[in-house]
Amino acid sequence: MTRTLHGRVTKSLAVIAGLLLAPTAASAEPINVHGSSTVSGTFVSPHQNDIEQDCGFRLNLVTNGSGQGIKDLIDGAAEVAMISAPLPEVMNQIAADRPETLIGWNSPLVRQSLVAHPIGGTRVAFAVNSGNPVRELSFDQVIDILSGRITSWSELGGSDDPIEIIVELGGGVRTLVEKQLATAGEVLASATTVQTAAMAAYAVNHIPNGLGITTDAAIAIHSAQTITVDTAIEQPMFLVTKGQPNRRAKKFIESVRKVGAG
């Protein structure tokens, strides 16, 4: 009986020790994930608890835009970057906006070191203040607004107020719009800027004549009014690593694809 009791005690202690040593989502070192508020708000933040459970470690999310996420990845502040436009376009935008920060997509060092992992997509959305009577636009009208040919809401059936375009400072949504609508760059250069695409949806709630370039997810979060456009601008989304992902980054990417995009 003594030997049996001793064996049971030894076995119990071993089980307890194993539980204490096993990594959990609460105790493991968090993974730093920086970048696009669109990616975060669409695929990560709404499912964060489930992703952390699946990964086995916590997420340290910083939503600071696609470009800054890439910079943080290169600088080592993030293990994974979130971007809401194709990697070459984000890199070119960074080089154009902040040439002193990065040396551009054509750099062999940058091109070879970054790996983009597709996780899904969403659509660019346009938001207005709830007091704005304009609810629908054709894609041609969007082009005319972003090329500067339409400048007043009165030209669209609204009030006699100028259209105040609100756009993120330099993230994936802006990059995609400028890429698909070649004439938009000059107009957006003089637009009201906010830190992220999600903040553009928030801002129109306080700017009666505003037109926010944002995403459906951000509009839902901030209860902004959506403008229906007859042609969608599709927005692909990616997670980016420096080189092939390590074990933690690979598990996180797999979890986002399974839980966040599922």
N, C-alpha and C positions, 0 to 999 in steps of 0.2 A: 504493500500500500504506500509505503514511503517513497519507493522508486516511482510509482505511478503518479503520486502527487507532485513529486519533484519534476517529472517529465512534463506534466501539465503546466506547472508554473513556468518552466523554461520555455515551453512552446508559446505560452501566453505573452511572456516578455518579448520573445522574438517577434510576434505579430505586432505588439505595441510599438516596438522599435522600428519595424518596417513602416508602420503608418506615420510615425513621427518623421521619418527620413524621406518619405515619398513626396515629390513636388506636387503642389496644388495650385489652383488659380489664385488663391489668396496669398500663398507664401512664396511662389517662384518669382524670380526677377522679372519685372514687367518688360514688355517689348515696346520700344519707342516707334510710333507710327505717326509721321507728319505729312501734311499736305492738304489736298483738295477738300474743301468743305462739302462739295457735291458728292464725292466718293464716300466720305465719312457719313454724311446724312442719308445717303441712299443705301449703302451696303454694310456699314460698320456700326455706327452709333445706335440705330434702332434695334440691333441684334447683339449688342456688346456682351451682355451676360451669357448668351448662348455660345457666342464665339469664344469667350474666355473659358467656359466650361469645356468646350470641345478641344481648345488648344492646351489647356492645363496651365496657362499663365495669364496674368493681367495685361491689359492694353493701356499704354500711356498715349492717348490720342491728342494731337495738337493740330488744329485746323488753321493753317496759315497760308493756304494757297498752293497750287501745283508747283509753281516756280520755286517758292521758298522751301517746299518739301524736298525738291530735288537738291537744292543747295545744302539743306540739312543732312541729306543722305550722303552727299559727297564729303561734307565736313565731318561726318561721323556722329552727328547729333541724333540721327534717326537710323534705325535698322531697315525700315521700309518706308518708301514714299508713296503717297496717293496722288495720282494725276488724273485729270478729267479731259484730256486730249492726248492724241498720239505723242509718244516721247520725242520724236524729231521736231514736232511743232512746238512743244513746250521748251525744248532746248533752244530753238531759234528765237522764241519770244524772250527768253531770259537774256540771250546774247544781245538782242535788240534793245531791251529795256535797261539792262545793267551790264554793259560790256566789261566793266571792271570786275564783275563777280565771277563770270564763267567765260570760257573761251569758245563756246558754241558747239553745236552738234557736229561740225566738221572736224573737231579735234579727235584724233585717233584714240587718245587716252580716255576721253569721256565716252566716245562711241562704243569702245570695247568694254568699258567697265560697267555700264548700266544695262540691266536686263528688265524689260517690261513684261508683266504677266497680266493678260486680259482677264477681267472678272465680270464683264457685262456692259450694260450701257443704259442711258436714259435719254431724255430729250431736253434741248434748250427750251425754256419757257419765257414768256413775257408777262410781267405783272404791272397792274395799275392800281391806283387808289380806288377804294370802294365807291367814292363819289364821282368817279369818271364814268360817263355813260357809254363810252366806247368799249365794246365787248368782243368785237371780231375784227380781224385784219386779214387781208390777203397777203401772200408771201411777197408779191410785188410791192405792196404798201410798206411792208417791213424793209424791203430793199431801199425804197425811196426815203424812208425815215433815216436809215443808217447811212445813206449816201448824201443826206442833207437836202434832198429835193422837197420833202415834206417836213415842215418845221413847227406847225401849229396843229393843235387838236381840232380846231375848227375845220381843217381840211379833211377830217375823218369823221365829222358829225358830232364833234365834242365842243368844249368851251373855246373861247377865243384866247387861249393861253399857249405859250410856247411849250413844246415837248421837251421835258428835261430828262435826258437819257441818264440812267444810273447803271453803272457797270463796275465789276470788280477791277482792282488795280492791275492785275496781271496774271490771273489764273487761267484754268483750262477752258472755262466757258467763253471768256473773252477771246482767247486764242482761237478757239473753234469758229466763233462768229467771224473774226477777222480773216480766217482762212477761207471760209466758204463764201463770204461776202467781201470780195476784194476791195470794194469802195468804202467799207465801214471804218477802216483804220483812222482816217483823218477825222471823221465825226467823233469816234470814240476817244480820240486824243484830247478832245475838249469837253468830254462828258463829265458828269459828277461821278467821282470814284469812291468806292467803299472797299474794305479789306477783302471780302469774299463775296461770291455769288449769292450766298444765303442772305447776306446783309442787304443786298439789292432788293430782295423781296420784303425785308423788314422796312427799308427806307421809304418805299412807296406808300406805306401806311401813314407817313408823316409829310409827304410831298404830294399835294393834290394833282399837280400836273406832271408827275413823274412817270417814266416808263422804265421798269426794272428788267434787266437782262439776267435771268436767273434759271432756276430749275423747278420742276413740278414738286419735288420733295420740299424745297425751301418755301414755296408758296403755301403748301399745306401746313407747314410748321408755323409760319407767321400770319396765317389767315389773310393773305393778300388776295386780290381779285385777279383771276387769270384772263388773259386775252387769248381767244381761240385763233390760231393761224392755220390756214388750209394746207400748208406744207410743213412737215416737221424737219427740224435740224437735229439729226441723230448725234448723240454724244457718247463715244466709247470711253470706257474707264479702265484704269490699269493700276496695279501695284508694282512698284519698281524696287529692285535690289541692286546692290553693288556686286557684280558678279553673280554666279549662281547662288540661290538662297541657301543660307545655313539651315540647320535643323529647325530652329525656332521660327525663322521667317517662312520656311517651307510649310510648316504646320499652320501658321497663321493664314497664309495664302489659301491653303486647302480648306481651312475652316470658313473663310469668307466666301469662297466659291460654294461650299456646301450649305452653310447656314444663312449668310447674308444674301446670296443670290438665289437661294433655293425657293 
